[in-house]
Amino acid sequence: MKFATIFIAVILFIPIACVMLYTIFYPRESALFGKKWQFKNENLEPSDEVIKYNRMVGIIGLVISILMLIFVIVKY
């Protein structure tokens, strides 16, 4: 049971960490993810505030998900 719980936690952590890392390293692209179809031209530029917000959300989300993974591993 212990191995299964840790295995499932790690498997669920990997895609979350990948999304958070993508948001941290490419905040401009992640701000427009899923929204490009709404605009006509290709020169889409999000504001600097949106880029900073996306980067901070990525960092906070990554830290929280790492802490949750550590908690699961230590608890079980």
TANOR-V50490 format. One record per backbone hydrogen bond with DSSP energy under -1.0 kcal/mol. CO is the residue of the C=O (numbers start at 1). NH is the residue of the N-H. If there is no record, write none. Layout:
((CO;NH) (CO;NH))
This chain:
((1;5) (2;6) (3;7) (4;8) (5;9) (6;10) (7;11) (8;12) (9;13) (10;14) (13;17) (14;18) (15;19) (16;20) (17;21) (18;22) (19;23) (20;24) (21;25) (22;26) (26;30) (27;31) (32;35) (35;38) (36;39) (42;44) (47;51) (48;52) (49;53) (50;54) (51;55) (52;56) (53;57) (54;58) (55;59) (56;60) (57;61) (58;62) (59;63) (60;64) (61;65) (62;66) (63;67) (64;68) (65;69) (66;70) (67;71) (68;72) (69;73) (70;74) (71;75) (72;76))
